[in-house]
Amino acid sequence: MDLRLPKPAPDQKLRRAEALDALDSVLPFDRRDFLAELLTDDDVATLRHLAKEGIGENSLRALASDLGYLEAWSLAATGFSLPWPAPEALLIKFVAHHLWDPAKRETDVSHGMPEDVTAALKSAKLLRVDGPHAPNTVRRRLSSWSTLTGWRGFVGNFSAPGLRSAIKLAVRASARPRGRKSRKAVTADVLVALLKACAGEKLVDVRDRALLITAFASGGRRRSEIASLRFEQIVEQEPVTADPKNPGGEKLPCLSIRLGRTKTTQADSDAFVLLVGRPVLVLKEWLERAVLREGAVFRGIDRWGNLKKRALTPQAVNLILKRRVAEAGLDPMAFSAHGLRSGYLTETARRGIPLPEAMQQSQHRSVQQASNYYNDAERTLGRAARIIV
C-alpha cells in the first residue's frame, strides 16, 4: 500500500508556489514549496486574501502551517482535500484521531489515529508524536480551521454540541499532562553560560550575544518578537541611575523598545520595554559591527560571515539558543527560546521583584500565566517544602 500523500501535478505545484511568493515575508522559500504540494488553489487564495487584509505575520504563518497540516490529514484520512464547510462528523473524526486513550489503544488498534494515516503524516514530516496530541494543539488547529472557514464565507459547525462533547471526553481520555514550552527556564546563571559560549569576536558571536541578552533583559521577549525586531523600534533614552534610591549616583545607558503588534498588543499600541546597562552596550555593539541603521535588527549570517538582508525567522532564534546551549555543555533538548521568557519571570521572583513590576517588563496580560513561573521560583526558595530535610 502506498502511504504517501498524493502529489499535485507539476504545473499545479508551480502555480501555487508562485502565488505563495506574495507571502515572501511570512513563509520561507522551502516552506512555500512544501505547502504548494498540500494546499488547493482556494487555500492559496485565502492566505493571500488574509495577507492583504493586514493580518499579523505570526498569525498568518500559524494559519498557513495549520492549514497545511489539516489538508494533509484530510488527504490521508479520507482521500480528499478538506471540504468547506466541514461537516460535524469530519470535525469529530479529527478529534478522535488526535485525542485518545493510550490504555485503550493497547487492546484496540483501531482506537485513535489509524496506522496508515499516522504513517502518511510521518512520511511527510508533519507528525512527530506517537501518542495523543496536546489538547491545546488540537484546539488551536480547530480554531484555525474555524477562522479559515469564516474567511471563506461559510458558517462552520465548530460550536456544535456534539463536537464540544467529543472534545471534553477526548481530553479526559487522553490524560496527557500539559508540558511547558521549555522544560527548563533560561535563568541568569544559564544566560551567563550561554553568553560565555558566544564570547568570541566573530560577527555571529556578536549577534548571538546581543540576541540572547536583549531577549532576556527586555522581559523575556517571544522568539517571534525578537525575529521581527526592527531598528526603528529602538529609541535612545536619557541615562538612568544605577540605584533608584540614589539619584545622584552612577548613570547607566538606557534604550526603549517600542513593541508594536505582538501576541498581546496591537500595532498602534504605545507599549514599550526598557533595556538598561550592559544589555544596551551589547546591543549597540552589534548594531555598530553590523552597520545597521534601518530594517531588521537580527539577521542571518552566511558561512563566510556575510550579513544577510532578511531577518531571522522565529525558528532560527530557537535554533540559535539551542546551539549555544549545546556549546555551553547543557542539554539542548531541555531548553527552547520560550525558556528566556519563563526564565525572566523566574529570575525576578528569585530577586524579590514584585510580580506587577515584572509583568510591566514582560508584558504578560494574564496574571495567572505569569504567576505560574513566579510562584514556582518562590516555592523552591520557601520553607514549605523543607519541613523534613
Residue pairs with C-beta under 8 A, 6 or more apart in sequence:
1 116
3 116
3 119
3 120
3 123
4 120
4 123
4 124
5 37
5 38
5 72
5 75
5 76
5 120
5 123
5 124
6 75
7 13
7 37
8 16
8 36
8 37
12 41
13 33
13 36
13 37
14 36
15 41
16 35
16 36
16 39
16 41
16 44
17 32
17 33
17 36
19 41
19 44
19 45
19 48
20 27
20 32
20 35
20 36
20 44
20 47
20 48
21 32
22 48
22 51
23 32
23 47
23 48
23 51
23 60
23 64
25 57
26 51
26 57
26 60
26 61
26 64
27 35
27 61
27 64
28 313
34 68
35 64
35 68
36 44
38 68
38 71
38 72
38 75
39 47
39 67
39 68
39 71
40 71
40 81
42 84
42 152
43 67
43 71
46 148
46 151
46 152
47 60
47 63
47 64
47 67
49 151
50 60
50 63
50 151
51 60
55 63
56 261
56 267
57 228
58 224
58 228
58 263
58 314
62 140
62 144
63 144
63 147
63 148
66 140
66 141
66 144
66 145
67 144
67 148
68 126
69 126
69 141
70 82
70 94
70 141
70 144
70 145
71 81
71 82
72 120
72 121
72 124
72 126
73 94
73 97
73 117
73 121
74 80
74 81
74 82
74 90
75 81
75 120
76 116
76 117
76 120
76 121
77 93
77 97
77 114
77 117
78 90
83 90
84 149
84 152
84 154
85 149
85 152
85 154
85 155
85 156
85 157
86 145
86 149
86 156
86 157
87 157
88 157
88 160
88 162
88 163
91 142
91 145
91 157
91 158
91 160
91 163
92 162
92 163
92 166
94 138
94 141
94 142
95 138
95 142
95 163
95 166
95 167
95 170
96 112
96 166
96 170
97 112
97 113
97 114
97 117
98 113
98 132
98 133
98 137
98 138
98 170
99 132
99 133
99 135
99 138
99 167
99 170
99 171
99 173
99 174
100 111
100 112
100 113
100 132
100 170
100 173
100 174
101 111
101 112
101 132
101 173
101 174
101 175
102 131
102 132
102 174
102 175
104 111
104 173
105 111
105 112
109 115
112 132
118 127
121 127
122 128
131 176
132 174
132 176
133 174
133 176
134 176
134 178
134 179
135 167
135 171
135 174
135 176
135 178
136 178
138 167
139 167
142 158
142 167
145 156
145 158
146 156
146 158
149 155
149 156
149 158
150 156
157 163
180 338
180 342
181 336
181 338
181 339
181 342
182 334
182 335
182 336
182 337
182 338
182 339
182 342
183 333
183 334
183 335
184 190
184 334
184 335
184 339
185 339
185 342
185 343
185 346
185 373
186 194
186 216
186 321
186 335
186 339
186 340
186 342
186 343
187 343
187 346
187 347
187 350
188 343
188 347
190 328
190 330
190 335
190 339
190 343
191 212
191 213
191 216
191 343
193 328
193 329
193 330
194 212
194 321
194 324
194 325
194 328
195 209
195 212
195 213
196 328
197 324
197 325
197 327
197 328
198 204
198 205
198 208
198 209
198 212
198 324
198 327
199 205
199 209
202 305
203 289
203 290
203 301
203 305
203 307
204 301
204 305
206 285
206 286
206 289
206 290
207 286
207 290
207 298
207 299
207 301
208 320
208 324
209 282
209 285
209 286
210 282
210 283
210 285
210 286
210 287
210 298
211 226
211 298
211 317
211 320
212 320
212 321
212 324
212 340
213 278
213 279
213 282
213 283
214 221
214 226
214 229
214 275
214 279
214 282
214 283
215 221
215 223
215 226
215 317
215 337
215 340
216 279
216 340
216 343
216 344
217 275
217 276
217 279
218 257
218 273
218 274
218 275
218 279
218 361
219 273
219 341
219 344
219 358
219 361
219 362
219 363
220 340
220 341
220 342
220 343
220 344
220 345
220 362
221 229
221 273
221 340
221 341
222 262
222 263
222 314
222 337
222 338
222 341
223 314
223 315
223 317
223 318
223 337
223 338
224 262
224 263
224 314
225 259
225 262
226 298
226 312
226 314
226 317
226 337
227 298
227 311
227 312
227 313
227 314
227 316
227 317
228 296
228 311
229 257
229 296
229 297
229 298
230 294
230 295
230 296
230 297
231 287
231 292
231 293
231 294
231 295
231 296
231 297
232 294
233 257
233 258
233 259
233 260
234 255
234 256
234 257
234 283
234 297
235 255
235 256
235 257
235 258
235 272
236 255
237 254
237 255
237 256
237 274
238 254
239 251
239 252
239 253
239 254
240 251
240 252
240 254
240 276
241 247
241 248
241 249
241 250
241 251
241 252
242 249
242 250
242 251
242 252
242 277
243 249
243 250
252 276
252 277
252 280
253 276
253 277
253 280
253 281
253 284
254 274
254 275
254 276
254 280
255 274
255 275
255 280
255 283
256 272
256 273
256 274
256 275
257 272
257 273
257 274
257 275
258 270
258 271
258 272
259 265
259 269
259 271
259 272
259 273
259 363
260 267
260 269
261 267
261 269
262 271
262 363
264 363
264 364
264 365
265 271
265 363
271 363
273 361
273 363
274 361
275 283
286 292
286 297
287 297
290 299
290 307
295 309
295 311
296 309
296 310
296 311
296 312
297 311
298 311
298 312
298 317
299 307
299 308
299 309
299 310
299 311
299 312
300 307
300 308
300 310
300 312
300 316
301 307
301 308
302 308
312 320
314 337
317 337
318 336
318 337
321 335
321 336
321 337
321 339
321 340
322 332
322 335
322 336
323 332
325 331
325 332
325 334
325 335
326 332
341 362
342 373
344 358
344 361
344 362
345 358
345 362
345 364
345 370
345 373
345 374
345 377
346 373
346 374
346 376
346 377
347 377
348 355
348 357
348 358
348 374
349 355
349 358
349 373
349 374
349 375
349 376
349 377
349 378
349 381
350 377
350 381
355 367
355 370
355 371
355 374
358 370
358 374
359 367
359 370
362 370
364 370
379 385
